[in-house]
Amino acid sequence: MRHFAEELEELKQALLEMGALVESSIHTSVQALTERDDRLARRVKEDEGLINKMELDLDARVTRLLALNQPVAGDLRLLVMCLKINTDLERMGDLSVSIAERAISLNKLNAPLGQPLLEMPRMASIVEDMLHRTLDAFVKRDADLARAILRTDDEVDALRDTVYKALIATMRTEPHLVDAAVHLMFIARSLERIADHSTNIAEDVIYLVRGIDVRHHAAEEI
């Protein structure tokens, strides 16, 4: 039993390491955009390979623990949750790559986009913090912290909407910036989707700790 507990701790640590790399990829992808640095964008694409390897390793660990230990109750819920977190983290890595690729395209266009571009670091900062706090809530089994993350998602949605409105206005008045504006809209969408994946994990934390499924009625439960 002690050996199983140790392996669970190692599994959680591996998830945290993967989460840290994903958090770094988010930050670097937006930095590549704001600093017009293709080198940083390529680093994000390189890190995707490591994130994918981590995903496969974590899947294998969980499968082995399920097969060899036949866990029940809380331990079973924890392992299932680790699988779901693993998937969410990998998808966040994919979205970071998407941002990096859009950044390279924007760098080639070298188009001035003013305020919408300035909102990207702000969105990224909130998203990175959401991921960091989500993983903290998971490790500490802190349902209250997880609930706070659900509310933060609304802030990201509001910022996305603000960026969209500004970019639509830009496309109407400056048609030559349409291509650049579309790239930036997809970047804002990717950041919003990353926040959604953090929200998924937060919802799972609440279920793990309190046995309450808030996925389709989060507002009622908060």
ChimeraX commands (.cxc) that place a marker at each C-alpha (Angstrom):
marker #1 position 0.00,0.00,0.00 radius 0.5
marker #1 position 2.84,2.38,0.82 radius 0.5
marker #1 position 4.42,1.68,-2.56 radius 0.5
marker #1 position 1.14,2.55,-4.30 radius 0.5
marker #1 position 0.93,5.81,-2.34 radius 0.5
marker #1 position 4.47,6.70,-3.37 radius 0.5
marker #1 position 3.64,6.06,-7.01 radius 0.5
marker #1 position 0.60,8.31,-6.72 radius 0.5
marker #1 position 2.81,11.09,-5.41 radius 0.5
marker #1 position 5.25,10.57,-8.28 radius 0.5
marker #1 position 2.35,10.72,-10.70 radius 0.5
marker #1 position 1.15,14.03,-9.27 radius 0.5
marker #1 position 4.67,15.42,-9.46 radius 0.5
marker #1 position 4.92,14.40,-13.11 radius 0.5
marker #1 position 1.65,16.20,-13.80 radius 0.5
marker #1 position 2.99,19.34,-12.13 radius 0.5
marker #1 position 6.15,19.20,-14.25 radius 0.5
marker #1 position 4.05,18.88,-17.39 radius 0.5
marker #1 position 1.86,21.75,-16.21 radius 0.5
marker #1 position 4.91,23.95,-15.64 radius 0.5
marker #1 position 6.14,23.30,-19.17 radius 0.5
marker #1 position 2.71,24.07,-20.61 radius 0.5
marker #1 position 2.56,27.29,-18.58 radius 0.5
marker #1 position 5.96,28.25,-19.96 radius 0.5
marker #1 position 4.80,27.49,-23.51 radius 0.5
marker #1 position 1.79,29.77,-23.12 radius 0.5
marker #1 position 3.98,32.60,-21.90 radius 0.5
marker #1 position 6.62,32.10,-24.58 radius 0.5
marker #1 position 4.08,31.91,-27.41 radius 0.5
marker #1 position 2.62,35.31,-26.51 radius 0.5
marker #1 position 6.08,36.73,-25.91 radius 0.5
marker #1 position 6.98,35.62,-29.44 radius 0.5
marker #1 position 3.99,37.60,-30.65 radius 0.5
marker #1 position 4.60,40.82,-28.74 radius 0.5
marker #1 position 8.36,40.82,-29.31 radius 0.5
marker #1 position 8.05,39.64,-32.92 radius 0.5
marker #1 position 10.56,36.89,-32.17 radius 0.5
marker #1 position 10.35,33.81,-34.40 radius 0.5
marker #1 position 13.03,32.10,-32.31 radius 0.5
marker #1 position 10.72,32.05,-29.30 radius 0.5
marker #1 position 7.88,30.74,-31.45 radius 0.5
marker #1 position 10.07,27.89,-32.66 radius 0.5
marker #1 position 10.96,27.05,-29.05 radius 0.5
marker #1 position 7.25,26.56,-28.31 radius 0.5
marker #1 position 6.95,24.18,-31.25 radius 0.5
marker #1 position 10.00,22.25,-30.03 radius 0.5
marker #1 position 8.58,21.97,-26.51 radius 0.5
marker #1 position 5.42,20.42,-27.92 radius 0.5
marker #1 position 7.35,17.23,-28.57 radius 0.5
marker #1 position 8.34,17.00,-24.92 radius 0.5
marker #1 position 4.78,17.73,-23.79 radius 0.5
marker #1 position 3.52,14.92,-26.03 radius 0.5
marker #1 position 6.08,12.52,-24.56 radius 0.5
marker #1 position 4.98,13.50,-21.05 radius 0.5
marker #1 position 1.38,12.81,-22.01 radius 0.5
marker #1 position 2.22,9.31,-23.20 radius 0.5
marker #1 position 4.29,8.60,-20.10 radius 0.5
marker #1 position 1.51,9.76,-17.77 radius 0.5
marker #1 position -1.07,7.69,-19.62 radius 0.5
marker #1 position 1.15,4.63,-19.24 radius 0.5
marker #1 position 1.69,5.28,-15.52 radius 0.5
marker #1 position -2.02,5.62,-14.82 radius 0.5
marker #1 position -2.88,2.51,-16.85 radius 0.5
marker #1 position -0.30,0.47,-14.95 radius 0.5
marker #1 position -1.52,1.70,-11.56 radius 0.5
marker #1 position -5.11,0.88,-12.49 radius 0.5
marker #1 position -4.19,-2.60,-13.72 radius 0.5
marker #1 position -1.89,-3.60,-10.87 radius 0.5
marker #1 position -3.67,-2.07,-7.89 radius 0.5
marker #1 position -7.37,-2.09,-8.79 radius 0.5
marker #1 position -7.99,1.08,-6.75 radius 0.5
marker #1 position -11.44,2.02,-5.50 radius 0.5
marker #1 position -13.21,5.12,-4.17 radius 0.5
marker #1 position -10.95,8.16,-3.77 radius 0.5
marker #1 position -7.86,6.61,-5.34 radius 0.5
marker #1 position -9.83,5.55,-8.40 radius 0.5
marker #1 position -11.31,9.04,-8.81 radius 0.5
marker #1 position -7.82,10.51,-8.47 radius 0.5
marker #1 position -6.37,8.31,-11.21 radius 0.5
marker #1 position -9.26,9.03,-13.56 radius 0.5
marker #1 position -8.79,12.72,-12.87 radius 0.5
marker #1 position -5.07,12.46,-13.66 radius 0.5
marker #1 position -5.97,11.05,-17.07 radius 0.5
marker #1 position -8.33,13.95,-17.72 radius 0.5
marker #1 position -5.82,16.56,-16.53 radius 0.5
marker #1 position -3.19,14.96,-18.74 radius 0.5
marker #1 position -5.45,15.38,-21.77 radius 0.5
marker #1 position -6.29,18.98,-20.90 radius 0.5
marker #1 position -2.62,19.87,-20.48 radius 0.5
marker #1 position -1.69,18.31,-23.81 radius 0.5
marker #1 position -4.41,20.30,-25.55 radius 0.5
marker #1 position -3.16,23.49,-23.89 radius 0.5
marker #1 position 0.25,22.69,-25.36 radius 0.5
marker #1 position -1.33,22.32,-28.80 radius 0.5
marker #1 position -3.05,25.69,-28.41 radius 0.5
marker #1 position 0.25,27.29,-27.42 radius 0.5
marker #1 position 1.75,25.97,-30.66 radius 0.5
marker #1 position -1.19,27.43,-32.56 radius 0.5
marker #1 position -0.47,30.83,-30.99 radius 0.5
marker #1 position 3.22,30.49,-31.87 radius 0.5
marker #1 position 2.41,29.67,-35.49 radius 0.5
marker #1 position 0.06,32.66,-35.73 radius 0.5
marker #1 position 2.79,34.81,-34.18 radius 0.5
marker #1 position 5.20,33.81,-36.96 radius 0.5
marker #1 position 2.57,34.69,-39.56 radius 0.5
marker #1 position 1.93,38.05,-37.92 radius 0.5
marker #1 position 5.64,38.77,-37.71 radius 0.5
marker #1 position 5.85,38.37,-41.48 radius 0.5
marker #1 position 2.96,40.80,-41.98 radius 0.5
marker #1 position 4.47,43.34,-39.57 radius 0.5
marker #1 position 1.07,45.01,-39.25 radius 0.5
marker #1 position 0.22,47.60,-36.56 radius 0.5
marker #1 position -2.76,46.40,-34.54 radius 0.5
marker #1 position -2.57,48.73,-31.57 radius 0.5
marker #1 position -4.74,48.02,-28.54 radius 0.5
marker #1 position -5.92,44.51,-29.53 radius 0.5
marker #1 position -2.30,43.39,-29.61 radius 0.5
marker #1 position -1.63,44.99,-26.24 radius 0.5
marker #1 position -4.45,42.94,-24.69 radius 0.5
marker #1 position -2.72,39.65,-25.52 radius 0.5
marker #1 position -0.13,39.75,-22.70 radius 0.5
marker #1 position -2.90,40.64,-20.25 radius 0.5
marker #1 position -5.02,37.70,-21.39 radius 0.5
marker #1 position -2.01,35.39,-21.31 radius 0.5
marker #1 position -1.11,36.49,-17.77 radius 0.5
marker #1 position -4.60,35.65,-16.52 radius 0.5
marker #1 position -4.60,32.33,-18.35 radius 0.5
marker #1 position -1.18,31.35,-17.00 radius 0.5
marker #1 position -2.30,32.24,-13.48 radius 0.5
marker #1 position -5.47,30.16,-13.95 radius 0.5
marker #1 position -3.42,27.13,-14.91 radius 0.5
marker #1 position -0.99,27.64,-12.02 radius 0.5
marker #1 position -3.80,28.01,-9.46 radius 0.5
marker #1 position -5.71,25.08,-10.95 radius 0.5
marker #1 position -2.79,22.74,-10.47 radius 0.5
marker #1 position -2.28,24.17,-6.97 radius 0.5
marker #1 position -5.93,23.41,-6.20 radius 0.5
marker #1 position -5.41,19.88,-7.46 radius 0.5
marker #1 position -2.35,19.24,-5.30 radius 0.5
marker #1 position -3.93,20.78,-2.19 radius 0.5
marker #1 position -7.40,19.39,-2.95 radius 0.5
marker #1 position -8.73,22.89,-2.46 radius 0.5
marker #1 position -12.29,23.09,-3.77 radius 0.5
marker #1 position -12.66,26.77,-2.81 radius 0.5
marker #1 position -9.66,27.72,-4.92 radius 0.5
marker #1 position -11.08,25.66,-7.78 radius 0.5
marker #1 position -14.39,27.55,-7.53 radius 0.5
marker #1 position -12.53,30.87,-7.77 radius 0.5
marker #1 position -10.93,29.69,-11.00 radius 0.5
marker #1 position -14.37,29.08,-12.51 radius 0.5
marker #1 position -15.19,32.73,-11.92 radius 0.5
marker #1 position -11.91,33.89,-13.46 radius 0.5
marker #1 position -12.88,32.22,-16.72 radius 0.5
marker #1 position -15.55,34.90,-17.16 radius 0.5
marker #1 position -12.83,37.57,-17.10 radius 0.5
marker #1 position -11.00,35.86,-19.94 radius 0.5
marker #1 position -14.23,35.60,-21.94 radius 0.5
marker #1 position -14.83,39.32,-21.46 radius 0.5
marker #1 position -11.34,40.18,-22.66 radius 0.5
marker #1 position -11.80,37.97,-25.72 radius 0.5
marker #1 position -15.01,39.79,-26.55 radius 0.5
marker #1 position -13.29,43.15,-26.17 radius 0.5
marker #1 position -10.51,42.07,-28.53 radius 0.5
marker #1 position -13.01,40.72,-31.05 radius 0.5
marker #1 position -14.97,43.99,-31.12 radius 0.5
marker #1 position -11.82,46.05,-31.60 radius 0.5
marker #1 position -10.56,43.78,-34.37 radius 0.5
marker #1 position -13.89,43.79,-36.19 radius 0.5
marker #1 position -13.86,47.58,-36.08 radius 0.5
marker #1 position -10.32,47.56,-37.46 radius 0.5
marker #1 position -11.28,45.26,-40.33 radius 0.5
marker #1 position -14.17,47.54,-41.27 radius 0.5
marker #1 position -12.12,50.73,-41.37 radius 0.5
marker #1 position -8.74,49.34,-42.49 radius 0.5
marker #1 position -9.27,46.47,-44.95 radius 0.5
marker #1 position -5.51,46.08,-45.50 radius 0.5
marker #1 position -5.25,44.81,-41.90 radius 0.5
marker #1 position -7.84,42.04,-42.30 radius 0.5
marker #1 position -5.31,39.19,-42.53 radius 0.5
marker #1 position -3.45,40.36,-39.44 radius 0.5
marker #1 position -6.67,40.91,-37.51 radius 0.5
marker #1 position -7.87,37.40,-38.29 radius 0.5
marker #1 position -4.62,35.93,-36.94 radius 0.5
marker #1 position -5.05,37.94,-33.75 radius 0.5
marker #1 position -8.65,36.80,-33.36 radius 0.5
marker #1 position -7.50,33.19,-33.52 radius 0.5
marker #1 position -4.83,33.92,-30.90 radius 0.5
marker #1 position -7.45,35.41,-28.57 radius 0.5
marker #1 position -9.62,32.36,-29.19 radius 0.5
marker #1 position -6.72,30.03,-28.36 radius 0.5
marker #1 position -6.09,31.82,-25.06 radius 0.5
marker #1 position -9.79,31.59,-24.23 radius 0.5
marker #1 position -9.74,27.86,-25.00 radius 0.5
marker #1 position -6.71,27.39,-22.72 radius 0.5
marker #1 position -8.72,29.04,-19.95 radius 0.5
marker #1 position -11.55,26.60,-20.68 radius 0.5
marker #1 position -9.20,23.66,-20.18 radius 0.5
marker #1 position -8.09,25.10,-16.83 radius 0.5
marker #1 position -11.77,25.38,-15.95 radius 0.5
marker #1 position -12.24,21.71,-16.85 radius 0.5
marker #1 position -9.52,20.77,-14.37 radius 0.5
marker #1 position -10.99,23.04,-11.69 radius 0.5
marker #1 position -14.37,21.35,-12.12 radius 0.5
marker #1 position -12.70,17.97,-11.72 radius 0.5
marker #1 position -11.00,19.16,-8.52 radius 0.5
marker #1 position -14.37,20.10,-7.06 radius 0.5
marker #1 position -15.72,16.67,-7.95 radius 0.5
marker #1 position -12.65,14.95,-6.49 radius 0.5
marker #1 position -12.89,16.83,-3.19 radius 0.5
marker #1 position -16.63,17.19,-2.68 radius 0.5
marker #1 position -18.23,14.73,-5.08 radius 0.5
marker #1 position -20.19,17.55,-6.77 radius 0.5
marker #1 position -20.38,17.64,-10.57 radius 0.5
marker #1 position -20.56,21.31,-11.58 radius 0.5
marker #1 position -19.79,20.93,-15.28 radius 0.5
marker #1 position -23.19,21.96,-16.61 radius 0.5
marker #1 position -24.43,24.14,-13.77 radius 0.5
marker #1 position -21.28,25.78,-12.41 radius 0.5
marker #1 position -22.99,29.11,-11.76 radius 0.5
marker #1 position -25.60,27.48,-9.57 radius 0.5
marker #1 position -22.96,25.67,-7.51 radius 0.5
marker #1 position -20.65,28.65,-7.03 radius 0.5
marker link #1:1,2 radius 0.2
marker link #1:2,3 radius 0.2
marker link #1:3,4 radius 0.2
marker link #1:4,5 radius 0.2
marker link #1:5,6 radius 0.2
marker link #1:6,7 radius 0.2
marker link #1:7,8 radius 0.2
marker link #1:8,9 radius 0.2
marker link #1:9,10 radius 0.2
marker link #1:10,11 radius 0.2
marker link #1:11,12 radius 0.2
marker link #1:12,13 radius 0.2
marker link #1:13,14 radius 0.2
marker link #1:14,15 radius 0.2
marker link #1:15,16 radius 0.2
marker link #1:16,17 radius 0.2
marker link #1:17,18 radius 0.2
marker link #1:18,19 radius 0.2
marker link #1:19,20 radius 0.2
marker link #1:20,21 radius 0.2
marker link #1:21,22 radius 0.2
marker link #1:22,23 radius 0.2
marker link #1:23,24 radius 0.2
marker link #1:24,25 radius 0.2
marker link #1:25,26 radius 0.2
marker link #1:26,27 radius 0.2
marker link #1:27,28 radius 0.2
marker link #1:28,29 radius 0.2
marker link #1:29,30 radius 0.2
marker link #1:30,31 radius 0.2
marker link #1:31,32 radius 0.2
marker link #1:32,33 radius 0.2
marker link #1:33,34 radius 0.2
marker link #1:34,35 radius 0.2
marker link #1:35,36 radius 0.2
marker link #1:36,37 radius 0.2
marker link #1:37,38 radius 0.2
marker link #1:38,39 radius 0.2
marker link #1:39,40 radius 0.2
marker link #1:40,41 radius 0.2
marker link #1:41,42 radius 0.2
marker link #1:42,43 radius 0.2
marker link #1:43,44 radius 0.2
marker link #1:44,45 radius 0.2
marker link #1:45,46 radius 0.2
marker link #1:46,47 radius 0.2
marker link #1:47,48 radius 0.2
marker link #1:48,49 radius 0.2
marker link #1:49,50 radius 0.2
marker link #1:50,51 radius 0.2
marker link #1:51,52 radius 0.2
marker link #1:52,53 radius 0.2
marker link #1:53,54 radius 0.2
marker link #1:54,55 radius 0.2
marker link #1:55,56 radius 0.2
marker link #1:56,57 radius 0.2
marker link #1:57,58 radius 0.2
marker link #1:58,59 radius 0.2
marker link #1:59,60 radius 0.2
marker link #1:60,61 radius 0.2
marker link #1:61,62 radius 0.2
marker link #1:62,63 radius 0.2
marker link #1:63,64 radius 0.2
marker link #1:64,65 radius 0.2
marker link #1:65,66 radius 0.2
marker link #1:66,67 radius 0.2
marker link #1:67,68 radius 0.2
marker link #1:68,69 radius 0.2
marker link #1:69,70 radius 0.2
marker link #1:70,71 radius 0.2
marker link #1:71,72 radius 0.2
marker link #1:72,73 radius 0.2
marker link #1:73,74 radius 0.2
marker link #1:74,75 radius 0.2
marker link #1:75,76 radius 0.2
marker link #1:76,77 radius 0.2
marker link #1:77,78 radius 0.2
marker link #1:78,79 radius 0.2
marker link #1:79,80 radius 0.2
marker link #1:80,81 radius 0.2
marker link #1:81,82 radius 0.2
marker link #1:82,83 radius 0.2
marker link #1:83,84 radius 0.2
marker link #1:84,85 radius 0.2
marker link #1:85,86 radius 0.2
marker link #1:86,87 radius 0.2
marker link #1:87,88 radius 0.2
marker link #1:88,89 radius 0.2
marker link #1:89,90 radius 0.2
marker link #1:90,91 radius 0.2
marker link #1:91,92 radius 0.2
marker link #1:92,93 radius 0.2
marker link #1:93,94 radius 0.2
marker link #1:94,95 radius 0.2
marker link #1:95,96 radius 0.2
marker link #1:96,97 radius 0.2
marker link #1:97,98 radius 0.2
marker link #1:98,99 radius 0.2
marker link #1:99,100 radius 0.2
marker link #1:100,101 radius 0.2
marker link #1:101,102 radius 0.2
marker link #1:102,103 radius 0.2
marker link #1:103,104 radius 0.2
marker link #1:104,105 radius 0.2
marker link #1:105,106 radius 0.2
marker link #1:106,107 radius 0.2
marker link #1:107,108 radius 0.2
marker link #1:108,109 radius 0.2
marker link #1:109,110 radius 0.2
marker link #1:110,111 radius 0.2
marker link #1:111,112 radius 0.2
marker link #1:112,113 radius 0.2
marker link #1:113,114 radius 0.2
marker link #1:114,115 radius 0.2
marker link #1:115,116 radius 0.2
marker link #1:116,117 radius 0.2
marker link #1:117,118 radius 0.2
marker link #1:118,119 radius 0.2
marker link #1:119,120 radius 0.2
marker link #1:120,121 radius 0.2
marker link #1:121,122 radius 0.2
marker link #1:122,123 radius 0.2
marker link #1:123,124 radius 0.2
marker link #1:124,125 radius 0.2
marker link #1:125,126 radius 0.2
marker link #1:126,127 radius 0.2
marker link #1:127,128 radius 0.2
marker link #1:128,129 radius 0.2
marker link #1:129,130 radius 0.2
marker link #1:130,131 radius 0.2
marker link #1:131,132 radius 0.2
marker link #1:132,133 radius 0.2
marker link #1:133,134 radius 0.2
marker link #1:134,135 radius 0.2
marker link #1:135,136 radius 0.2
marker link #1:136,137 radius 0.2
marker link #1:137,138 radius 0.2
marker link #1:138,139 radius 0.2
marker link #1:139,140 radius 0.2
marker link #1:140,141 radius 0.2
marker link #1:141,142 radius 0.2
marker link #1:142,143 radius 0.2
marker link #1:143,144 radius 0.2
marker link #1:144,145 radius 0.2
marker link #1:145,146 radius 0.2
marker link #1:146,147 radius 0.2
marker link #1:147,148 radius 0.2
marker link #1:148,149 radius 0.2
marker link #1:149,150 radius 0.2
marker link #1:150,151 radius 0.2
marker link #1:151,152 radius 0.2
marker link #1:152,153 radius 0.2
marker link #1:153,154 radius 0.2
marker link #1:154,155 radius 0.2
marker link #1:155,156 radius 0.2
marker link #1:156,157 radius 0.2
marker link #1:157,158 radius 0.2
marker link #1:158,159 radius 0.2
marker link #1:159,160 radius 0.2
marker link #1:160,161 radius 0.2
marker link #1:161,162 radius 0.2
marker link #1:162,163 radius 0.2
marker link #1:163,164 radius 0.2
marker link #1:164,165 radius 0.2
marker link #1:165,166 radius 0.2
marker link #1:166,167 radius 0.2
marker link #1:167,168 radius 0.2
marker link #1:168,169 radius 0.2
marker link #1:169,170 radius 0.2
marker link #1:170,171 radius 0.2
marker link #1:171,172 radius 0.2
marker link #1:172,173 radius 0.2
marker link #1:173,174 radius 0.2
marker link #1:174,175 radius 0.2
marker link #1:175,176 radius 0.2
marker link #1:176,177 radius 0.2
marker link #1:177,178 radius 0.2
marker link #1:178,179 radius 0.2
marker link #1:179,180 radius 0.2
marker link #1:180,181 radius 0.2
marker link #1:181,182 radius 0.2
marker link #1:182,183 radius 0.2
marker link #1:183,184 radius 0.2
marker link #1:184,185 radius 0.2
marker link #1:185,186 radius 0.2
marker link #1:186,187 radius 0.2
marker link #1:187,188 radius 0.2
marker link #1:188,189 radius 0.2
marker link #1:189,190 radius 0.2
marker link #1:190,191 radius 0.2
marker link #1:191,192 radius 0.2
marker link #1:192,193 radius 0.2
marker link #1:193,194 radius 0.2
marker link #1:194,195 radius 0.2
marker link #1:195,196 radius 0.2
marker link #1:196,197 radius 0.2
marker link #1:197,198 radius 0.2
marker link #1:198,199 radius 0.2
marker link #1:199,200 radius 0.2
marker link #1:200,201 radius 0.2
marker link #1:201,202 radius 0.2
marker link #1:202,203 radius 0.2
marker link #1:203,204 radius 0.2
marker link #1:204,205 radius 0.2
marker link #1:205,206 radius 0.2
marker link #1:206,207 radius 0.2
marker link #1:207,208 radius 0.2
marker link #1:208,209 radius 0.2
marker link #1:209,210 radius 0.2
marker link #1:210,211 radius 0.2
marker link #1:211,212 radius 0.2
marker link #1:212,213 radius 0.2
marker link #1:213,214 radius 0.2
marker link #1:214,215 radius 0.2
marker link #1:215,216 radius 0.2
marker link #1:216,217 radius 0.2
marker link #1:217,218 radius 0.2
marker link #1:218,219 radius 0.2
marker link #1:219,220 radius 0.2
marker link #1:220,221 radius 0.2
marker link #1:221,222 radius 0.2
view
